[in-house]
């Protein structure tokens, strides 16, 4: 399946992976709806797209779950339908469990899990009604195994896997597909923006993140996974091996992670 002439709605589209996905999907001849909190940044991304006349911006904040019905209604109205929702928006964490305030865990769950669930659930009746639709949910390798300093982030990403696995099971009969995409390290600002123990941003880049895939390379590989209608895709470098170590040799993974420079 070649993804062309589709209406693709991307959250977290103002930078990083979301921005790269906007360029890549639009280049293939798709109309794209860009969502994030910053309208100014969205407009810049739209302007830089290969076919800006096929791009529209719709401000959205995943923390504002009670606005999702209106947001979905607006999104559908822009181009008349939505074919693919890319759940990409989210925030990471860098803090020890013993130090982390409960409010930080709440924010991580509200943004990474509950906000994504609220948006996806609100769009679901529309997908069922049109007899087709595809959720592409960007989780993380941390949704498959854990790593120190990311307890709340890992929990939220694990939760996404549980929810969307069931979404696929319940609504495959309705023509609704689900692809869970698990990035490893990608050269974005996710580490700089990561929440620390008191909720403030880390404000510096992790070495592993700086050495990760470029957003453009990640976007191209994500699109290939969606074209193949994969259930799950693990996209990264050597860190992807952690998924298989977790499955077959969990004690070995524990030792490898603790010895890693990533920690």
C-alpha positions as CSV (number, residue, x, y, z in Angstrom):
1,X,0.0,0.0,0.0
2,X,1.4,3.4,-1.1
3,X,0.3,6.2,1.2
4,X,-0.9,8.8,-1.3
5,X,-4.0,11.1,-1.5
6,X,-4.8,10.5,2.1
7,X,-5.8,13.0,4.9
8,X,-3.2,12.6,7.6
9,X,-3.5,14.3,11.0
10,X,-0.3,14.5,13.0
11,X,0.0,15.6,16.6
12,X,3.2,17.0,18.0
13,X,3.9,18.4,14.6
14,X,5.7,21.6,15.5
15,X,9.2,20.0,15.7
16,X,11.2,16.8,15.8
17,X,9.5,13.6,14.6
18,X,6.2,15.3,13.9
19,X,7.8,17.9,11.7
20,X,9.7,15.3,9.8
21,X,6.5,13.3,9.3
22,X,4.7,16.3,8.0
23,X,7.3,16.9,5.3
24,X,7.5,13.2,4.4
25,X,3.8,12.5,4.2
26,X,3.1,15.7,2.3
27,X,5.9,15.0,-0.2
28,X,4.1,11.8,-1.1
29,X,1.1,13.7,-2.1
30,X,-1.0,13.6,1.0
31,X,-3.0,16.4,2.7
32,X,-1.8,17.0,6.2
33,X,-3.3,18.5,9.3
34,X,-0.7,19.7,11.8
35,X,-1.5,19.9,15.5
36,X,0.5,21.1,18.5
37,X,0.2,23.8,21.2
38,X,2.2,26.5,19.3
39,X,0.3,27.9,16.3
40,X,3.4,30.0,15.2
41,X,5.6,26.9,15.0
42,X,2.9,25.0,13.2
43,X,2.7,27.7,10.6
44,X,6.4,27.6,10.0
45,X,6.3,23.8,9.5
46,X,3.4,24.2,7.1
47,X,5.2,26.9,5.1
48,X,8.2,24.6,4.7
49,X,6.2,21.6,3.5
50,X,6.7,20.6,-0.2
51,X,3.1,21.3,-1.0
52,X,2.0,23.9,1.6
53,X,-1.4,24.4,-0.1
54,X,-2.2,20.8,1.0
55,X,-1.4,21.6,4.7
56,X,-3.6,23.0,7.4
57,X,-2.8,23.8,11.1
58,X,-5.1,23.1,14.0
59,X,-3.9,24.0,17.5
60,X,-4.4,21.3,20.2
61,X,-3.2,20.6,23.7
62,X,-3.4,17.0,24.9
63,X,-3.8,18.3,28.5
64,X,-7.2,19.8,27.4
65,X,-9.1,16.5,27.1
66,X,-12.5,18.1,27.4
67,X,-11.9,20.0,24.1
68,X,-11.4,16.8,22.0
69,X,-14.9,16.6,20.5
70,X,-14.7,20.1,19.1
71,X,-11.1,19.5,18.0
72,X,-12.0,16.3,16.1
73,X,-15.0,18.1,14.5
74,X,-12.7,20.9,13.3
75,X,-10.1,18.4,12.0
76,X,-12.7,16.4,9.9
77,X,-14.1,19.7,8.6
78,X,-10.8,20.9,7.2
79,X,-10.5,18.5,4.3
80,X,-13.8,16.6,4.7
81,X,-12.3,13.5,6.3
82,X,-9.4,12.0,8.2
83,X,-7.8,8.7,7.1
84,X,-4.8,8.4,9.4
85,X,-4.2,9.8,12.9
86,X,-0.6,9.9,13.9
87,X,-0.4,10.1,17.7
88,X,3.0,11.6,18.1
89,X,2.7,14.3,20.8
90,X,4.3,13.6,24.1
91,X,6.9,14.5,26.7
92,X,9.7,12.5,28.4
93,X,11.2,12.4,31.8
94,X,14.7,12.3,33.5
95,X,14.4,11.8,37.3
96,X,14.8,9.1,39.9
97,X,11.6,7.6,41.4
98,X,12.6,8.6,44.9
99,X,12.9,12.2,44.0
100,X,10.0,12.6,41.5
101,X,6.9,14.5,42.6
102,X,3.5,12.8,42.1
103,X,2.4,15.8,40.0
104,X,5.1,15.0,37.4
105,X,3.7,11.4,37.1
106,X,0.3,12.9,36.6
107,X,1.5,15.2,33.9
108,X,3.3,12.4,32.1
109,X,0.1,10.2,32.1
110,X,-2.2,13.1,31.2
111,X,-0.1,14.0,28.1
112,X,1.4,10.7,26.9
113,X,-1.5,8.4,27.7
114,X,-4.8,10.0,28.7
115,X,-4.6,12.8,26.2
116,X,-3.8,10.4,23.4
117,X,-6.6,8.1,24.5
118,X,-9.1,10.9,24.6
119,X,-8.3,12.1,21.1
120,X,-8.2,8.6,19.6
121,X,-11.5,7.5,21.3
122,X,-13.2,10.7,20.2
123,X,-12.2,10.0,16.6
124,X,-13.1,6.3,16.7
125,X,-16.9,6.6,15.9
126,X,-16.0,8.6,12.8
127,X,-13.5,5.9,11.7
128,X,-16.2,3.2,12.3
129,X,-18.8,5.2,10.4
130,X,-16.6,5.6,7.3
131,X,-15.5,2.0,7.5
132,X,-11.8,2.8,7.5
133,X,-9.1,4.6,9.5
134,X,-5.7,4.0,10.8
135,X,-4.1,4.9,14.2
136,X,-0.3,5.3,14.0
137,X,0.8,5.7,17.6
138,X,4.3,6.7,18.3
139,X,5.2,5.2,21.7
140,X,8.9,4.3,22.5
141,X,11.2,1.4,23.0
142,X,10.5,2.4,26.6
143,X,7.0,1.0,26.0
144,X,8.6,-2.4,25.7
145,X,11.3,-2.3,28.4
146,X,12.4,0.1,31.1
147,X,15.4,2.3,31.8
148,X,16.4,4.3,34.9
149,X,15.2,8.0,35.2
150,X,12.2,7.3,33.0
151,X,9.8,5.5,35.3
152,X,6.7,7.7,34.5
153,X,7.5,7.9,30.9
154,X,7.9,4.1,30.6
155,X,4.6,3.6,32.5
156,X,2.7,5.9,30.1
157,X,4.2,4.3,27.0
158,X,3.5,0.7,28.3
159,X,-0.1,1.9,28.9
160,X,-0.4,3.0,25.2
161,X,0.5,-0.5,24.1
162,X,-2.2,-2.1,26.2
163,X,-4.8,0.3,25.0
164,X,-4.1,0.2,21.3
165,X,-3.6,-3.5,21.2
166,X,-7.2,-3.8,22.4
167,X,-8.3,-1.1,20.0
168,X,-6.9,-3.2,17.1
169,X,-8.7,-6.4,18.4
170,X,-12.0,-4.7,19.0
171,X,-12.2,-2.7,15.7
172,X,-10.3,-4.6,13.1
173,X,-13.8,-5.8,11.9
174,X,-14.7,-2.1,11.4
175,X,-11.8,-1.4,9.0
176,X,-9.8,0.3,11.8
177,X,-6.0,-0.4,11.8
178,X,-3.4,0.2,14.5
179,X,0.4,0.5,14.1
180,X,2.4,1.0,17.2
181,X,5.8,2.6,16.4
182,X,8.6,2.4,19.0
183,X,11.4,4.9,18.4
184,X,14.8,4.5,20.0
185,X,17.0,7.5,20.1
186,X,16.1,10.2,17.5
187,X,17.8,13.6,17.2
188,X,15.0,15.8,18.7
189,X,14.6,18.0,21.7
190,X,12.8,15.3,23.7
191,X,15.7,15.1,26.2
192,X,15.9,18.9,26.6
193,X,12.2,19.1,27.2
194,X,12.1,16.1,29.5
195,X,10.5,16.7,32.9
196,X,12.8,16.4,36.0
197,X,11.8,15.6,39.5
198,X,10.0,18.9,40.2
199,X,8.4,19.2,36.8
200,X,11.0,21.6,35.3
201,X,12.7,20.8,32.0
202,X,16.0,19.1,31.8
203,X,17.3,21.8,29.4
204,X,20.2,19.8,28.0
205,X,20.7,17.1,25.4
206,X,21.5,13.5,26.2
207,X,24.5,12.1,24.4
208,X,22.5,9.1,23.2
209,X,19.8,11.3,21.8
210,X,22.3,13.4,20.0
211,X,23.7,10.3,18.3
212,X,20.4,8.9,17.3
213,X,18.6,8.6,14.0
214,X,17.8,11.8,12.2
215,X,14.1,12.7,12.3
216,X,14.0,12.4,8.5
217,X,15.3,8.8,8.6
218,X,12.9,7.9,11.3
219,X,10.0,9.4,9.3
220,X,10.9,7.4,6.2
221,X,11.1,4.1,8.2
222,X,7.8,4.9,10.0
223,X,6.0,5.4,6.7
224,X,7.3,2.1,5.4
225,X,5.9,0.4,8.5
226,X,2.5,2.0,8.0
227,X,2.5,1.0,4.3
228,X,3.1,-2.6,5.4
229,X,0.3,-2.3,8.0
230,X,2.6,-3.6,10.7
231,X,1.2,-4.1,14.1
232,X,4.5,-2.9,15.7
233,X,7.7,-1.4,14.4
234,X,10.9,-0.9,16.4
235,X,13.0,2.0,14.8
236,X,16.4,2.9,16.1
237,X,20.0,1.6,16.2
238,X,21.5,-0.9,18.6
239,X,19.0,0.0,21.3
240,X,16.3,-2.0,19.4
241,X,18.0,-5.2,20.6
242,X,16.6,-4.4,24.1
243,X,13.1,-5.5,22.9
244,X,14.4,-9.0,22.2
245,X,16.5,-9.2,25.3
246,X,13.5,-8.3,27.4
247,X,11.5,-11.0,25.7
248,X,14.0,-13.8,26.0
249,X,16.7,-12.8,28.4
250,X,15.2,-10.2,30.9
251,X,17.9,-10.6,33.5
252,X,20.6,-10.0,30.9
253,X,18.7,-6.8,29.7
254,X,18.7,-5.6,33.3
255,X,22.5,-5.9,33.5
256,X,23.0,-4.4,30.1
257,X,20.9,-1.3,30.9
258,X,22.5,-0.7,34.2
259,X,26.0,-0.9,32.6
260,X,25.0,1.3,29.7
261,X,26.2,4.9,29.4
262,X,22.5,5.8,28.7
263,X,21.8,5.4,32.4
